[in-house]
Amino acid sequence: RWTREDTIESFLQQILDHIGGVLYTSRETGLITLRIIRNATLIPDLPVFTPSTGVLSVEEDDASAIQTLINEVLVNYTDAISGESRQVRVQNTGSALGASGIFTKSVSYPGIPTSELASRVAQRDLKATGTPLRRFKFVMDRRAYQLTPGSAFEYQDPARNITSTIMRVGRVEDNSDTD
């Protein structure tokens, strides 16, 4: 419930964090759209982009280091029956042993009512923050018009030794200045 103690933007972000989603304005319809981010490998018929089919350039290529990966997530939630704050902890012990230490992220989800749901959300967050990711900033042609924040696509680039990988769109910027 929004109690007006905080901004509506902060409240919306809290909801998006709870559900693992993204909110954006559709360029096709002009409507505010909610996309819940789920496992992209289960999405059939992902669009495929390569340097010869849509990717004009890759401006950044920033690989994350294994030492900075989160291998423990603490989720604070509010028990629906007692109203008390509780905590659930999940760990990736293999990652902790490989990194020679525990790197913890603590998250508060007051809208989660049960330990079972808190554990599932903690596993989701651990997978998202504990997986080594590569970040790219693409400049793409009009063939990428259907990509929106949160959508997934397949990327192939033999020059970078990437035969096939699933990418998730973080942000879309239109550059309509070209003739």
C-alpha positions in Angstrom: 0.0 0.0 0.0 1.3 3.4 -0.9 1.1 5.6 2.2 2.4 8.8 0.4 5.4 8.8 2.8 7.6 8.3 -0.3 7.4 9.3 -4.0 5.2 7.4 -6.3 8.3 6.6 -8.4 10.0 5.0 -5.4 6.8 3.0 -4.6 6.6 1.8 -8.2 10.3 0.8 -8.1 9.7 -1.2 -4.9 6.9 -3.1 -6.7 9.1 -3.8 -9.7 11.9 -5.0 -7.4 9.4 -7.4 -5.6 8.1 -8.9 -8.9 11.3 -8.8 -10.9 9.8 -6.5 -13.6 10.4 -3.4 -15.7 8.0 -0.6 -16.6 8.3 1.4 -19.8 6.3 3.3 -22.3 5.7 1.3 -25.5 7.1 3.1 -28.6 4.4 1.3 -30.7 1.3 2.0 -28.6 2.3 4.8 -26.3 0.9 2.8 -23.4 2.8 2.2 -20.1 3.8 -1.4 -20.2 4.8 -3.8 -17.5 7.1 -6.7 -18.4 7.9 -9.4 -15.8 11.4 -10.7 -16.4 11.6 -14.5 -16.5 13.9 -17.1 -18.0 14.7 -16.0 -21.6 15.9 -19.5 -22.6 12.2 -20.6 -22.4 11.1 -18.0 -24.9 10.6 -19.6 -28.3 11.7 -17.8 -31.5 13.9 -15.1 -30.0 15.0 -12.6 -32.6 18.7 -13.1 -33.7 21.1 -10.2 -34.2 24.6 -10.4 -35.6 27.0 -7.8 -37.0 25.5 -8.5 -40.5 21.8 -8.6 -39.3 21.1 -5.5 -37.2 24.1 -4.8 -35.0 25.9 -1.7 -36.4 28.5 -1.5 -33.6 29.3 -2.5 -30.1 30.4 0.5 -28.1 31.2 -1.1 -24.8 32.2 -4.5 -23.7 32.5 -4.7 -19.9 33.1 -8.1 -18.4 32.3 -8.5 -14.7 34.9 -10.0 -12.4 34.2 -13.3 -10.6 35.5 -11.8 -7.4 32.7 -9.2 -7.3 29.9 -11.6 -7.7 27.3 -11.9 -4.9 27.2 -15.4 -3.4 24.8 -14.8 -0.5 21.5 -13.0 -0.5 19.6 -12.0 2.7 15.9 -11.2 2.1 14.1 -9.3 4.8 10.3 -9.8 4.6 7.2 -9.3 6.8 5.5 -12.4 8.1 1.8 -12.1 7.1 0.5 -13.8 10.3 2.6 -12.3 13.0 3.5 -9.0 11.3 7.1 -9.4 12.4 10.1 -8.8 10.2 11.9 -12.0 9.3 14.9 -12.9 7.2 15.8 -15.7 4.8 19.4 -16.4 3.7 20.4 -18.3 0.5 24.0 -19.0 -0.5 26.0 -20.3 -3.5 28.6 -22.2 -1.6 30.6 -23.1 -4.7 30.9 -19.5 -5.6 31.9 -18.6 -2.1 34.7 -21.2 -2.1 35.8 -20.1 -5.6 35.9 -16.4 -4.5 37.6 -17.3 -1.2 34.9 -15.4 0.8 31.3 -14.5 1.1 29.9 -11.5 -0.6 26.5 -10.7 0.7 23.7 -8.6 -0.6 20.8 -7.7 1.8 17.5 -6.8 0.3 14.2 -5.7 2.0 10.9 -6.9 0.5 8.2 -5.9 3.0 5.5 -7.1 0.6 6.5 -10.7 0.8 4.4 -12.6 3.3 5.9 -16.0 3.7 9.4 -17.6 4.1 8.8 -19.9 1.2 8.1 -17.0 -1.2 11.1 -15.0 0.4 13.3 -18.0 -0.3 12.2 -18.2 -4.0 12.8 -14.4 -4.4 16.2 -14.7 -2.7 17.1 -17.5 -5.1 16.0 -15.3 -8.0 18.2 -12.4 -6.8 21.1 -14.7 -6.1 21.0 -16.0 -9.7 20.7 -12.5 -11.0 23.6 -11.0 -9.0 25.7 -14.1 -8.7 26.1 -14.9 -12.4 29.0 -13.6 -14.3 27.5 -11.3 -16.9 28.9 -9.5 -19.9 27.5 -6.1 -20.7 27.3 -4.7 -24.2 26.1 -1.3 -25.5 24.8 -1.9 -29.0 24.0 0.5 -31.8 21.4 -1.3 -33.9 19.5 -0.6 -37.1 15.7 -0.5 -37.5 15.5 -4.3 -37.5 15.7 -4.0 -33.7 12.5 -1.9 -33.5 10.7 -4.6 -31.5 13.3 -4.7 -28.7 12.0 -3.1 -25.4 13.4 -2.9 -21.9 13.4 -6.4 -20.4 13.0 -8.2 -23.8 15.4 -10.9 -24.8 17.2 -11.7 -28.0 19.9 -14.0 -29.3 23.3 -12.4 -30.2 25.9 -14.0 -32.4 29.3 -12.6 -33.2 32.0 -14.9 -34.5 34.6 -12.1 -34.3 34.1 -12.0 -30.5 34.0 -15.8 -30.3 30.3 -15.7 -29.4 28.5 -18.4 -31.2 25.2 -17.8 -29.6 24.1 -16.2 -26.3 20.9 -14.8 -24.9 20.9 -11.1 -24.2 18.5 -9.1 -22.1 17.7 -5.4 -23.0 18.3 -3.0 -20.2 17.6 0.3 -21.8 16.5 1.5 -25.2 17.5 4.9 -26.5 16.1 6.2 -29.8 18.3 8.2 -32.0 16.1 9.6 -34.7 18.6 12.3 -35.8 19.7 10.3 -38.8 18.4 11.1 -42.3 
